[in-house]
Amino acid sequence: MDRIEEVLIALRRVTRAIDLHSKHLMKTAGLTAPQMLILQSLRDHGDEIISNIANRVNLSQATVTSIIDRLEKRGLVVRERSKEDKRKVFACLTESGAELIRNAPTPLQDYFVRQFRDLQEWEQMQLISSLQRVAQMMDAQHIDAAPLLDVGAIDRQADGDNPQFGFNAESAKSD
């Protein structure tokens, strides 16, 4: 096998891993990776205003608002107005949301982050440089992308958001 084939196989494995993990999260929890990231942020940091969530998860405020809308429709998140400052609205994780993420599979990104942090600093820098070069070689350096391992649009609808799919967390547990 020549070097070009090795590179293409490695790229294909990465894209397949992201795709397969995204589909597994969707099938078992009815969530997209960005939805899971926001639910995890609320679990880990408590009730927050949208702009704080957006900063924490590195997504735009508009994207986070759209995702929170979908999560709220499913009863996984509620919005509550601040008692001290009526202009502030907090997103709050519901018990249903907490239960769903307790039973959801660990996102691929969590595995990657743990392993990346274990690398030596020079290895981290080399990996960053190499991946930036790959993005440039694929004419993708100008594509807007959030720091999130997922496929498709960041604020897309999850199957669980669509009554046509009839998702419920109880039926997903049996898969």
SEKEKOL-921519 format. One line per field, with one value per residue: residue number from 1; residue in three letters; x, y, z of N, C-alpha, C in turn. Coordinates in pm, whole numbers, padded with zeros to 5 digits, always signed. Layout:
N
pos	(NUM, ...)
code	(ala, ...)
n.c1	(X, ...)
n.c2	(Y, ...)
n.c3	(Z, ...)
ca.c1	(X, ...)
ca.c2	(Y, ...)
ca.c3	(Z, ...)
c.c1	(X, ...)
c.c2	(Y, ...)
c.c3	(Z, ...)
END
This chain:
175
pos	(1, 2, 3, 4, 5, 6, 7, 8, 9, 10, 11, 12, 13, 14, 15, 16, 17, 18, 19, 20, 21, 22, 23, 24, 25, 26, 27, 28, 29, 30, 31, 32, 33, 34, 35, 36, 37, 38, 39, 40, 41, 42, 43, 44, 45, 46, 47, 48, 49, 50, 51, 52, 53, 54, 55, 56, 57, 58, 59, 60, 61, 62, 63, 64, 65, 66, 67, 68, 69, 70, 71, 72, 73, 74, 75, 76, 77, 78, 79, 80, 81, 82, 83, 84, 85, 86, 87, 88, 89, 90, 91, 92, 93, 94, 95, 96, 97, 98, 99, 100, 101, 102, 103, 104, 105, 106, 107, 108, 109, 110, 111, 112, 113, 114, 115, 116, 117, 118, 119, 120, 121, 122, 123, 124, 125, 126, 127, 128, 129, 130, 131, 132, 133, 134, 135, 136, 137, 138, 139, 140, 141, 142, 143, 144, 145, 146, 147, 148, 149, 150, 151, 152, 153, 154, 155, 156, 157, 158, 159, 160, 161, 162, 163, 164, 165, 166, 167, 168, 169, 170, 171, 172, 173, 174, 175)
code	(met, asp, arg, ile, glu, glu, val, leu, ile, ala, leu, arg, arg, val, thr, arg, ala, ile, asp, leu, his, ser, lys, his, leu, met, lys, thr, ala, gly, leu, thr, ala, pro, gln, met, leu, ile, leu, gln, ser, leu, arg, asp, his, gly, asp, glu, ile, ile, ser, asn, ile, ala, asn, arg, val, asn, leu, ser, gln, ala, thr, val, thr, ser, ile, ile, asp, arg, leu, glu, lys, arg, gly, leu, val, val, arg, glu, arg, ser, lys, glu, asp, lys, arg, lys, val, phe, ala, cys, leu, thr, glu, ser, gly, ala, glu, leu, ile, arg, asn, ala, pro, thr, pro, leu, gln, asp, tyr, phe, val, arg, gln, phe, arg, asp, leu, gln, glu, trp, glu, gln, met, gln, leu, ile, ser, ser, leu, gln, arg, val, ala, gln, met, met, asp, ala, gln, his, ile, asp, ala, ala, pro, leu, leu, asp, val, gly, ala, ile, asp, arg, gln, ala, asp, gly, asp, asn, pro, gln, phe, gly, phe, asn, ala, glu, ser, ala, lys, ser, asp)
n.c1	(+00085, +00059, +00163, -00033, -00268, -00271, -00315, -00567, -00723, -00700, -00827, -01083, -01153, -01169, -01383, -01587, -01596, -01689, -01938, -02064, -02070, -02230, -02471, -02525, -02565, -02792, -02972, -02987, -03042, -03184, -03071, -02873, -02519, -02453, -02681, -02653, -02413, -02491, -02684, -02515, -02352, -02535, -02595, -02343, -02275, -02495, -02797, -02810, -02767, -02837, -02626, -02400, -02396, -02351, -02092, -01950, -01978, -01879, -02039, -02253, -02468, -02719, -02739, -02733, -02968, -03160, -03120, -03182, -03453, -03556, -03489, -03641, -03902, -03914, -03920, -03686, -03541, -03610, -03710, -03641, -03725, -03510, -03527, -03407, -03323, -03525, -03479, -03308, -03298, -03290, -03166, -03266, -03196, -03417, -03560, -03618, -03440, -03196, -03209, -03211, -02951, -02798, -02839, -02753, -02518, -02161, -02035, -01834, -01656, -01589, -01428, -01217, -01117, -01020, -00808, -00652, -00569, -00392, -00170, +00169, +00278, +00412, +00321, +00050, +00060, +00174, -00025, -00240, -00131, -00094, -00359, -00474, -00336, -00430, -00699, -00661, -00554, -00777, -00929, -01083, -01037, -01169, -01424, -01690, -01681, -01776, -01616, -01661, -01728, -01912, -02154, -02317, -02551, -02512, -02731, -02935, -03243, -03313, -03399, -03554, -03681, -03883, -04209, -04288, -04102, -04143, -03986, -03891, -03739, -03752, -03800, -03563, -03376, -03392, -03258)
n.c2	(-00117, +00217, +00551, +00742, +00590, +00505, +00748, +00822, +00606, +00641, +00892, +00821, +00638, +00807, +00980, +00789, +00688, +00914, +00947, +00696, +00701, +00928, +00839, +00627, +00763, +00906, +00695, +00561, +00760, +00960, +01203, +01470, +01526, +01800, +01869, +01693, +01789, +02042, +01969, +01828, +02039, +02194, +02012, +01988, +02251, +02379, +02585, +02820, +03128, +03174, +03292, +03236, +02957, +02925, +03036, +02856, +02608, +02668, +02746, +02939, +03196, +03206, +02948, +02790, +02883, +02787, +02511, +02480, +02549, +02320, +02121, +02207, +02171, +01898, +01856, +01836, +02046, +02351, +02695, +02960, +03267, +03507, +03590, +03808, +03973, +04049, +04054, +03852, +03517, +03188, +02870, +02555, +02232, +01962, +01697, +01486, +01541, +01513, +01242, +01129, +01194, +01058, +00796, +00791, +00712, +00763, +01047, +01051, +01260, +01307, +01085, +01133, +01384, +01319, +01144, +01311, +01506, +01356, +01338, +01440, +01784, +01858, +01660, +01717, +01969, +01895, +01727, +01908, +02088, +01913, +01833, +02080, +02131, +01920, +01998, +02231, +02118, +01991, +02196, +02309, +02488, +02727, +02670, +02712, +02585, +02424, +02338, +02040, +01698, +01575, +01498, +01664, +01945, +02170, +02266, +02094, +01906, +01654, +01305, +01245, +01483, +01489, +01402, +01211, +01008, +00891, +00868, +00757, +00767, +00533, +00320, +00326, +00229, -00043, -00121)
n.c3	(+00000, -00088, +00021, -00037, -00048, +00219, +00354, +00249, +00339, +00617, +00644, +00557, +00756, +00978, +00902, +00878, +01141, +01281, +01155, +01215, +01498, +01536, +01425, +01600, +01844, +01770, +01721, +01970, +02162, +02037, +01979, +01841, +01809, +01875, +02026, +02241, +02347, +02443, +02634, +02809, +02893, +03037, +03238, +03362, +03435, +03529, +03531, +03269, +03083, +02734, +02584, +02743, +02732, +02458, +02434, +02595, +02460, +02215, +01992, +01776, +01909, +01788, +01678, +01911, +02032, +01850, +01881, +02153, +02141, +02011, +02197, +02410, +02314, +02326, +02593, +02734, +02818, +02986, +02974, +03192, +03336, +03484, +03827, +03941, +03730, +03489, +03219, +03157, +03049, +03145, +03043, +03144, +03256, +03242, +03446, +03276, +03067, +03203, +03269, +03013, +02913, +03100, +03025, +02766, +02501, +02534, +02376, +02077, +02066, +02334, +02396, +02216, +02306, +02563, +02497, +02334, +02516, +02664, +02505, +02437, +02441, +02201, +02032, +02020, +01892, +01648, +01546, +01523, +01333, +01114, +01061, +00997, +00764, +00605, +00584, +00434, +00199, +00107, +00029, +00229, +00428, +00464, +00528, +00746, +01067, +01364, +01676, +01691, +01678, +01445, +01191, +00918, +00932, +01204, +01354, +01285, +01267, +01500, +01485, +01704, +01747, +01573, +01534, +01350, +01356, +01597, +01833, +02155, +02474, +02627, +02446, +02308, +02486, +02477, +02252)
ca.c1	(+00000, +00142, +00130, -00161, -00374, -00272, -00379, -00709, -00786, -00708, -00933, -01211, -01182, -01211, -01518, -01679, -01611, -01776, -02071, -02120, -02100, -02345, -02590, -02550, -02623, -02927, -03056, -03007, -03092, -03262, -03003, -02755, -02404, -02464, -02783, -02592, -02314, -02563, -02740, -02402, -02311, -02633, -02575, -02216, -02258, -02621, -02879, -02729, -02826, -02798, -02493, -02298, -02391, -02287, -01948, -01894, -01974, -01820, -02136, -02312, -02586, -02836, -02742, -02771, -03109, -03235, -03110, -03259, -03595, -03589, -03480, -03755, -04021, -03910, -03929, -03554, -03493, -03711, -03655, -03693, -03682, -03440, -03606, -03334, -03316, -03629, -03431, -03230, -03372, -03200, -03202, -03254, -03211, -03526, -03528, -03618, -03314, -03088, -03223, -03171, -02806, -02741, -02850, -02702, -02378, -02060, -02003, -01700, -01573, -01537, -01315, -01108, -01060, -00940, -00684, -00574, -00507, -00283, -00054, +00269, +00246, +00463, +00233, -00072, +00089, +00196, -00156, -00313, -00070, -00122, -00502, -00496, -00282, -00526, -00814, -00619, -00540, -00912, -00994, -01185, -00990, -01259, -01557, -01722, -01699, -01768, -01526, -01756, -01720, -02047, -02177, -02439, -02566, -02504, -02863, -03036, -03342, -03288, -03516, -03635, -03756, -03984, -04306, -04298, -04013, -04196, -03879, -03900, -03618, -03771, -03782, -03423, -03297, -03396, -03174)
ca.c2	(+00000, +00338, +00654, +00806, +00500, +00509, +00874, +00815, +00510, +00705, +00993, +00750, +00582, +00918, +01023, +00679, +00684, +01025, +00914, +00584, +00746, +01018, +00756, +00552, +00858, +00934, +00576, +00524, +00870, +01055, +01332, +01500, +01557, +01934, +01865, +01625, +01881, +02145, +01904, +01801, +02168, +02230, +01918, +02013, +02389, +02432, +02673, +02927, +03205, +03120, +03340, +03162, +02822, +02938, +03053, +02734, +02498, +02721, +02755, +03073, +03213, +03169, +02802, +02738, +02915, +02692, +02378, +02487, +02542, +02179, +02047, +02249, +02104, +01758, +01850, +01807, +02174, +02456, +02830, +03029, +03406, +03539, +03667, +03932, +04055, +03991, +04047, +03729, +03391, +03076, +02736, +02465, +02090, +01897, +01562, +01402, +01567, +01452, +01097, +01093, +01195, +00952, +00669, +00806, +00671, +00869, +01098, +01027, +01376, +01290, +00991, +01201, +01488, +01253, +01093, +01425, +01569, +01269, +01352, +01542, +01911, +01857, +01573, +01794, +02071, +01825, +01682, +02028, +02135, +01816, +01839, +02207, +02112, +01834, +02083, +02317, +02035, +01955, +02324, +02319, +02576, +02841, +02622, +02739, +02460, +02430, +02234, +01934, +01581, +01539, +01516, +01738, +02079, +02173, +02287, +02012, +01840, +01514, +01219, +01256, +01608, +01474, +01302, +01107, +00898, +00830, +00834, +00781, +00717, +00396, +00223, +00326, +00153, -00186, -00149)
ca.c3	(+00000, -00093, +00119, -00072, -00001, +00366, +00394, +00215, +00430, +00749, +00636, +00549, +00889, +01064, +00865, +00912, +01287, +01317, +01105, +01291, +01634, +01528, +01403, +01723, +01938, +01722, +01737, +02110, +02245, +01959, +01989, +01761, +01894, +01934, +02131, +02355, +02403, +02518, +02753, +02900, +02949, +03140, +03349, +03429, +03480, +03582, +03448, +03209, +02973, +02603, +02542, +02817, +02675, +02327, +02457, +02653, +02362, +02091, +01884, +01774, +01993, +01707, +01668, +02042, +02051, +01768, +01944, +02279, +02101, +01985, +02324, +02492, +02259, +02370, +02738, +02790, +02869, +03001, +02989, +03310, +03345, +03608, +03923, +03968, +03608, +03402, +03080, +03141, +03045, +03165, +02997, +03259, +03225, +03314, +03491, +03155, +02998, +03281, +03253, +02877, +02897, +03183, +02952, +02628, +02485, +02542, +02243, +02024, +02101, +02470, +02386, +02147, +02392, +02667, +02439, +02287, +02634, +02710, +02417, +02470, +02374, +02065, +01953, +01998, +01791, +01521, +01500, +01480, +01209, +01008, +01025, +00928, +00628, +00534, +00552, +00323, +00079, +00063, +00004, +00333, +00535, +00481, +00565, +00886, +01140, +01510, +01730, +01726, +01590, +01402, +01048, +00888, +00986, +01349, +01415, +01218, +01351, +01534, +01466, +01825, +01741, +01470, +01577, +01248, +01391, +01718, +01927, +02298, +02540, +02676, +02338, +02267, +02583, +02444, +02135)
c.c1	(+00090, +00089, -00004, -00277, -00384, -00343, -00529, -00784, -00802, -00819, -01071, -01249, -01231, -01354, -01621, -01702, -01706, -01920, -02137, -02155, -02219, -02474, -02626, -02615, -02768, -03019, -03087, -03069, -03179, -03203, -02895, -02641, -02412, -02571, -02726, -02492, -02380, -02625, -02630, -02355, -02406, -02621, -02451, -02205, -02386, -02691, -02794, -02810, -02765, -02658, -02381, -02284, -02317, -02136, -01884, -01878, -01920, -01913, -02194, -02436, -02713, -02850, -02788, -02919, -03197, -03235, -03190, -03409, -03638, -03588, -03598, -03884, -04029, -03917, -03797, -03492, -03614, -03638, -03721, -03635, -03618, -03530, -03541, -03335, -03408, -03586, -03357, -03320, -03270, -03255, -03172, -03280, -03326, -03480, -03526, -03489, -03197, -03090, -03176, -03019, -02736, -02737, -02795, -02558, -02284, -02027, -01857, -01605, -01513, -01418, -01193, -01038, -00973, -00806, -00593, -00500, -00391, -00158, +00043, +00233, +00293, +00375, +00101, -00052, +00108, +00062, -00239, -00261, -00103, -00268, -00537, -00447, -00376, -00648, -00782, -00610, -00677, -00996, -01108, -01147, -01083, -01401, -01577, -01748, -01685, -01674, -01607, -01742, -01861, -02055, -02306, -02440, -02573, -02644, -02973, -03131, -03301, -03414, -03610, -03717, -03876, -04082, -04323, -04214, -04055, -04091, -03927, -03785, -03633, -03749, -03637, -03337, -03291, -03310, -03037)
c.c2	(+00124, +00443, +00721, +00720, +00502, +00634, +00867, +00718, +00572, +00811, +00927, +00691, +00691, +00959, +00915, +00671, +00794, +00994, +00804, +00624, +00841, +00940, +00676, +00641, +00889, +00815, +00549, +00634, +00969, +01195, +01346, +01529, +01699, +01941, +01802, +01718, +01988, +02086, +01874, +01931, +02211, +02138, +01956, +02152, +02452, +02524, +02789, +03004, +03154, +03165, +03268, +03020, +02827, +02953, +02925, +02623, +02542, +02712, +02896, +03076, +03173, +03017, +02741, +02765, +02817, +02552, +02375, +02481, +02397, +02096, +02082, +02182, +01959, +01743, +01818, +01929, +02265, +02589, +02893, +03170, +03430, +03621, +03802, +04027, +03993, +03983, +03917, +03606, +03278, +02950, +02643, +02322, +02034, +01760, +01466, +01418, +01502, +01300, +01052, +01092, +01094, +00819, +00674, +00756, +00791, +00917, +01072, +01140, +01362, +01195, +01060, +01302, +01427, +01206, +01206, +01490, +01486, +01277, +01456, +01669, +01911, +01768, +01644, +01896, +02008, +01779, +01799, +02077, +02042, +01823, +01970, +02198, +02025, +01916, +02175, +02238, +01995, +02080, +02348, +02418, +02694, +02799, +02648, +02607, +02484, +02321, +02116, +01820, +01534, +01560, +01596, +01876, +02074, +02184, +02208, +01950, +01697, +01434, +01230, +01384, +01597, +01365, +01187, +00985, +00829, +00790, +00852, +00710, +00573, +00293, +00216, +00242, +00006, -00222, -00198)
c.c3	(+00000, +00006, +00090, -00024, +00151, +00417, +00368, +00306, +00569, +00750, +00633, +00685, +00985, +01030, +00898, +01062, +01334, +01276, +01188, +01434, +01636, +01511, +01528, +01829, +01900, +01750, +01884, +02195, +02169, +01962, +01883, +01858, +01953, +02045, +02258, +02425, +02489, +02644, +02856, +02967, +03060, +03262, +03431, +03492, +03533, +03483, +03397, +03105, +02842, +02563, +02615, +02764, +02542, +02341, +02506, +02550, +02226, +01971, +01887, +01863, +01917, +01696, +01800, +02069, +01974, +01831, +02074, +02249, +02081, +02113, +02415, +02444, +02304, +02521, +02806, +02857, +02887, +03009, +03111, +03315, +03483, +03699, +03951, +03849, +03504, +03255, +03053, +03146, +03051, +03100, +03114, +03214, +03307, +03361, +03372, +03076, +03070, +03266, +03115, +02863, +02987, +03108, +02810, +02620, +02495, +02401, +02205, +02065, +02241, +02472, +02325, +02238, +02501, +02613, +02390, +02404, +02688, +02623, +02473, +02392, +02228, +01975, +01922, +01886, +01653, +01462, +01448, +01345, +01092, +00965, +00955, +00784, +00546, +00493, +00434, +00193, +00021, +00034, +00104, +00444, +00560, +00518, +00714, +00957, +01290, +01558, +01783, +01627, +01559, +01252, +01030, +00951, +01138, +01412, +01345, +01319, +01377, +01508, +01586, +01830, +01649, +01510, +01477, +01285, +01520, +01820, +02070, +02365, +02587, +02567, +02294, +02360, +02547, +02325, +02173)
END
